[in-house]
Amino acid sequence: MGLHEFIRAMPKVELHVHLQGSTRPETLLKLAKNNHIPLPADTVEGIQEWYTFVDFPHFIKVYDVICQCIQSPDDIELLGREFLEGQAAQNIRYTELTYTPPRRIPFDEQLDALNRAHAWGEAELGVTMNYILDIPRELGVEVGNTVAEWAVSGMGKGVIALGLGGPEVDNPPEKFADAYAISKAAGLISIPHAGETLGPESIWAALNFTDAVRIGHGVRCLEDPALVEELRTRQIPLEVSPTSNVCLKVVDKLENHPLPKLLEAGLYVTLNSDDPPMFNTTLTDEYIHCADTFGFDAARVEQFVTDALRVAILSEAQKAQWGAEFAAEFKALRARYL
């Protein structure tokens, strides 16, 4: 099918994907063995089955075990390189990577490891990335303060924003008032998760308390017409990950995903993969499945990519350069596949 080939070959930008959540089963086995961390399975197939989403607490448990298996800067560099290999295989040229920093490793060593992977990816694969440092909202305020301080220290070295992930219930942004005071004082922007496991109140809090420039997920905004109007008026981008939303039971199946309604409401939407091996997906799969399910044509698919590039945290010069390159590539791909 021509559209599928077009999607596989087209240049892409991804704004919402987690490094730890992109860990391949075989890599986790390697890290666990090297660092003497027990796992519930000792085969790739067993880990893949363990990855299979059960419920949000199970997902957080899996994510925490992955984080425990990261014990050194070399581990981080390995994950970074393998992540970029996966992105390059999909022609994802630029990624804004959400990274949850382990507190057992000095942050400057973590950032150096990420940037070694970054340099390797640019030189060897022609892809690149920057980092959104993530506060796990289920942890204490002192962790949030530490992550915020680390994020500020990484400005100009690849860190572009402060994120907020994890379970929304009982963990509003206000919990991390001191962390956001630190980041705001330094001029670091905020890109929190909101509106996934909680409804509009979580998105309102993200907008009003963190001054969010984008919202990770945000799909439950449709429950509040005033919020929809606010997001539309301000054109706050939503980083939508449809398969993740299905797995986390935000919706029961892709056919019932609110993506078409978000677009019909005039909201700014980008497509993303979130935690791809855990949800048995890729960014390419997200595009293909959404095109097939909702009848998106090549123009709509291309618009998703263009919109992601437009709201990426990049210089205007870099956006213009890639925009021109992407436009030429899309023209050639349309002629070849459509």
C-alpha positions as CSV (number, residue, x, y, z in Angstrom):
1,M,0.0,0.0,0.0
2,G,1.5,3.3,-1.1
3,L,0.6,5.3,1.9
4,H,2.2,2.8,4.3
5,E,5.5,3.0,2.3
6,F,5.2,6.8,2.2
7,I,4.9,6.8,6.0
8,R,7.8,4.4,6.6
9,A,10.1,6.5,4.4
10,M,9.1,10.0,5.3
11,P,11.2,12.2,7.7
12,K,9.8,12.5,11.1
13,V,10.0,14.4,14.4
14,E,9.1,12.9,17.8
15,L,8.3,15.1,20.8
16,H,7.1,12.6,23.4
17,V,9.1,9.4,24.0
18,H,10.9,8.2,27.1
19,L,14.4,6.9,27.1
20,Q,13.8,4.3,29.9
21,G,10.5,3.4,28.3
22,S,12.3,2.7,25.0
23,T,14.6,0.1,26.5
24,R,14.7,-3.1,24.4
25,P,14.1,-6.4,26.2
26,E,17.5,-7.7,25.2
27,T,19.1,-4.5,26.5
28,L,17.3,-4.8,29.8
29,L,18.6,-8.4,30.2
30,K,22.1,-7.2,29.5
31,L,22.0,-4.3,32.0
32,A,20.4,-6.5,34.6
33,K,23.0,-9.2,34.2
34,N,25.9,-6.7,34.3
35,N,24.5,-4.9,37.4
36,H,23.2,-8.0,39.2
37,I,19.6,-6.8,39.2
38,P,17.0,-9.7,39.4
39,L,14.3,-9.7,36.7
40,P,11.0,-11.6,36.5
41,A,12.2,-13.4,33.3
42,D,15.5,-14.3,31.8
43,T,14.6,-14.4,28.1
44,V,13.7,-11.8,25.5
45,E,10.3,-13.4,25.1
46,G,9.8,-13.4,28.9
47,I,10.7,-9.8,29.2
48,Q,8.5,-8.8,26.3
49,E,5.6,-10.6,28.0
50,W,6.4,-8.8,31.3
51,Y,6.4,-5.5,29.4
52,T,2.8,-6.2,28.2
53,F,0.6,-3.6,29.8
54,V,-1.6,-4.8,32.6
55,D,-2.5,-1.6,34.5
56,F,-0.8,1.7,35.5
57,P,0.7,0.4,38.7
58,H,2.3,-2.5,36.8
59,F,3.6,-0.1,34.2
60,I,5.2,2.1,36.9
61,K,6.7,-1.1,38.4
62,V,8.3,-2.1,35.1
63,Y,9.5,1.4,34.5
64,D,11.1,1.5,38.0
65,V,12.9,-1.8,37.4
66,I,14.3,-0.5,34.2
67,C,15.6,2.6,36.1
68,Q,17.2,0.4,38.7
69,C,19.1,-1.5,36.0
70,I,20.8,1.8,35.0
71,Q,23.9,1.9,37.2
72,S,26.6,3.8,35.3
73,P,27.2,6.4,32.6
74,D,28.1,3.6,30.2
75,D,24.6,2.1,30.7
76,I,23.1,5.5,29.8
77,E,25.3,5.9,26.7
78,L,24.3,2.4,25.6
79,L,20.6,3.2,26.0
80,G,21.1,6.5,24.1
81,R,22.9,4.9,21.2
82,E,20.3,2.1,20.9
83,F,17.5,4.6,21.1
84,L,18.9,6.6,18.3
85,E,19.4,3.5,16.2
86,G,15.7,2.8,16.6
87,Q,14.9,6.4,15.6
88,A,17.2,6.4,12.6
89,A,15.6,3.1,11.4
90,Q,12.3,5.1,11.2
91,N,13.9,8.2,9.7
92,I,13.0,10.2,12.9
93,R,15.5,13.0,12.4
94,Y,14.9,14.9,15.6
95,T,13.6,13.8,19.0
96,E,12.8,15.6,22.2
97,L,13.6,12.8,24.5
98,T,12.1,12.6,28.0
99,Y,14.7,11.4,30.4
100,T,14.2,10.4,34.1
101,P,17.6,10.9,35.7
102,P,18.7,8.2,38.3
103,R,19.9,9.9,41.5
104,R,22.7,7.4,42.1
105,I,24.9,8.8,39.3
106,P,26.2,12.4,39.3
107,F,24.2,14.4,36.8
108,D,27.1,15.8,34.9
109,E,28.2,12.2,34.2
110,Q,24.7,11.4,33.0
111,L,24.5,14.3,30.7
112,D,28.0,13.6,29.3
113,A,26.9,10.1,28.5
114,L,23.7,11.3,26.8
115,N,25.7,13.7,24.8
116,R,28.3,11.1,23.7
117,A,25.3,9.1,22.3
118,H,24.0,12.4,20.8
119,A,27.3,13.1,19.1
120,W,27.5,9.5,17.8
121,G,24.0,9.6,16.5
122,E,24.6,12.8,14.5
123,A,27.9,11.6,13.1
124,E,27.0,8.0,12.3
125,L,23.2,8.0,11.8
126,G,22.3,11.6,10.8
127,V,19.8,11.9,13.7
128,T,19.8,14.1,16.8
129,M,18.0,14.7,20.1
130,N,17.6,17.0,23.0
131,Y,16.3,16.3,26.5
132,I,13.3,17.0,28.6
133,L,14.3,16.1,32.2
134,D,11.4,14.4,33.9
135,I,10.2,14.7,37.6
136,P,8.5,11.5,38.6
137,R,5.5,13.0,40.3
138,E,4.9,10.1,42.6
139,L,8.2,10.9,44.4
140,G,8.9,13.5,47.0
141,V,9.3,17.2,46.6
142,E,13.1,17.0,47.3
143,V,13.4,14.8,44.2
144,G,11.6,17.4,42.2
145,N,13.9,20.1,43.4
146,T,17.0,18.0,42.5
147,V,15.7,17.3,39.0
148,A,14.9,21.0,38.5
149,E,18.4,22.0,39.6
150,W,19.9,19.4,37.3
151,A,17.8,20.6,34.5
152,V,18.9,24.1,34.9
153,S,22.5,23.0,35.1
154,G,22.0,21.3,31.7
155,M,20.7,24.3,29.9
156,G,22.8,24.9,26.8
157,K,24.1,21.3,27.0
158,G,21.0,19.5,25.5
159,V,18.4,20.0,28.3
160,I,15.6,22.1,26.8
161,A,12.7,21.7,29.3
162,L,11.5,20.4,32.6
163,G,8.9,17.6,32.4
164,L,6.5,16.1,34.9
165,G,5.5,12.4,34.5
166,G,4.1,9.5,36.5
167,P,0.7,9.1,38.1
168,E,-1.4,12.3,38.1
169,V,-3.7,11.2,40.9
170,D,-2.7,12.9,44.2
171,N,0.3,14.4,42.5
172,P,-0.6,17.8,41.0
173,P,2.0,20.2,39.7
174,E,1.5,22.4,42.8
175,K,3.3,19.6,44.8
176,F,6.5,20.7,43.1
177,A,6.1,24.5,43.7
178,D,9.8,24.9,44.7
179,A,11.0,22.9,41.6
180,Y,9.0,25.1,39.3
181,A,10.3,28.2,41.0
182,I,13.8,27.0,40.3
183,S,13.2,26.3,36.7
184,K,11.1,29.5,36.0
185,A,13.8,31.7,37.6
186,A,16.3,30.2,35.1
187,G,14.0,30.6,32.1
188,L,13.6,26.9,31.6
189,I,10.3,26.0,29.9
190,S,7.9,23.4,31.1
191,I,6.4,20.4,29.2
192,P,4.4,18.3,31.7
193,H,2.3,15.3,31.2
194,A,-1.4,16.0,32.0
195,G,-4.9,14.9,31.1
196,E,-4.3,11.2,30.7
197,T,-5.2,9.4,34.0
198,L,-6.9,12.5,35.2
199,G,-9.2,14.9,33.4
200,P,-9.3,18.6,32.6
201,E,-8.4,19.7,36.1
202,S,-4.9,18.2,35.6
203,I,-4.5,20.1,32.3
204,W,-5.7,23.4,33.8
205,A,-3.1,23.0,36.6
206,A,-0.4,22.3,34.0
207,L,-1.3,25.4,32.1
208,N,-1.8,27.7,35.0
209,F,0.9,26.5,37.4
210,T,3.8,25.4,35.2
211,D,3.2,27.8,32.3
212,A,3.3,24.7,30.0
213,V,4.3,25.4,26.4
214,R,3.1,21.9,25.4
215,I,1.1,19.2,27.1
216,G,2.1,15.6,27.2
217,H,-1.1,13.7,26.3
218,G,-3.9,16.1,27.1
219,V,-6.5,14.0,25.3
220,R,-9.1,14.4,28.1
221,C,-9.4,18.1,27.4
222,L,-12.6,17.4,25.4
223,E,-14.4,16.9,28.7
224,D,-14.3,20.6,29.3
225,P,-15.4,23.0,26.5
226,A,-13.8,26.0,28.2
227,L,-10.4,24.1,28.3
228,V,-10.8,23.2,24.6
229,E,-11.3,26.9,23.9
230,E,-8.3,27.9,25.9
231,L,-6.1,25.3,24.2
232,R,-7.4,26.3,20.8
233,T,-7.0,30.0,21.4
234,R,-3.4,29.6,22.7
235,Q,-2.6,26.8,20.2
236,I,-1.0,24.8,23.0
237,P,0.3,21.6,21.3
238,L,-0.9,18.2,22.6
239,E,1.6,15.4,22.4
240,V,-0.8,12.6,21.6
241,S,0.2,8.9,21.9
242,P,-2.8,6.9,20.7
243,T,-1.5,3.3,21.4
244,S,-0.4,4.4,24.9
245,N,-3.8,5.8,25.5
246,V,-5.4,2.5,24.6
247,C,-3.0,0.5,26.7
248,L,-3.6,2.8,29.7
249,K,-7.3,2.4,29.3
250,V,-8.0,6.1,28.5
251,V,-10.0,4.6,25.7
252,D,-11.0,1.0,25.0
253,K,-9.7,0.8,21.5
254,L,-8.1,2.9,18.8
255,E,-11.3,3.3,16.9
256,N,-12.7,5.2,19.8
257,H,-9.7,7.4,20.3
258,P,-10.5,11.1,20.4
259,L,-7.8,12.1,17.9
260,P,-10.3,13.0,15.1
261,K,-12.4,15.1,17.6
262,L,-9.2,16.9,18.8
263,L,-8.5,17.8,15.2
264,E,-12.1,18.8,14.5
265,A,-11.9,21.1,17.5
266,G,-9.0,23.0,16.0
267,L,-6.5,21.8,18.5
268,Y,-2.8,21.5,17.8
269,V,-1.9,17.8,17.7
270,T,1.3,15.9,17.2
271,L,1.7,12.1,17.1
272,N,4.1,10.2,19.4
273,S,5.0,6.7,20.6
274,D,5.5,7.4,24.4
275,D,7.1,4.0,25.6
276,P,7.2,2.0,22.4
277,P,8.4,-1.5,23.4
278,M,6.1,-1.5,26.4
279,F,3.1,-0.7,24.2
280,N,4.3,-2.8,21.3
281,T,4.5,0.2,18.9
282,T,6.7,2.6,17.1
283,L,6.2,6.1,15.9
284,T,5.9,4.7,12.3
285,D,3.2,2.3,13.6
286,E,1.3,5.2,15.2
287,Y,1.1,7.0,11.9
288,I,0.1,3.8,10.0
289,H,-2.5,2.7,12.4
290,C,-4.0,6.2,12.7
291,A,-4.1,6.6,9.0
292,D,-5.8,3.3,8.5
293,T,-8.3,3.7,11.4
294,F,-9.2,7.3,10.8
295,G,-8.8,7.6,7.0
296,F,-5.9,10.1,7.1
297,D,-4.4,10.9,3.7
298,A,-0.8,11.8,2.9
299,A,-1.5,15.5,3.3
300,R,-2.8,15.0,6.9
301,V,0.1,12.7,7.7
302,E,2.6,15.3,6.4
303,Q,0.9,18.0,8.4
304,F,1.5,16.1,11.6
305,V,5.2,16.0,10.9
306,T,5.3,19.7,9.9
307,D,3.4,20.7,13.0
308,A,5.8,18.7,15.2
309,L,8.8,20.4,13.7
310,R,7.1,23.8,14.1
311,V,6.7,23.4,17.9
312,A,9.9,21.6,18.6
313,I,12.3,23.5,20.9
314,L,14.8,24.5,18.2
315,S,16.1,27.7,16.8
316,E,14.1,29.3,14.0
317,A,17.1,28.8,11.7
318,Q,17.2,25.0,12.4
319,K,13.5,24.7,11.9
320,A,13.7,26.6,8.6
321,Q,16.6,24.4,7.4
322,W,14.8,21.1,8.3
323,G,11.5,22.5,7.0
324,A,13.0,23.1,3.6
325,E,14.7,19.6,3.6
326,F,11.5,17.9,4.7
327,A,9.4,19.7,2.1
328,A,11.7,18.5,-0.7
329,E,11.7,14.9,0.7
330,F,7.9,14.9,1.0
331,K,7.6,16.0,-2.6
332,A,9.9,13.2,-3.8
333,L,8.1,10.6,-1.7
334,R,4.7,11.7,-3.0
335,A,5.9,11.2,-6.5
336,R,7.4,7.8,-5.7
337,Y,4.7,6.2,-3.6
338,L,1.3,8.0,-4.2
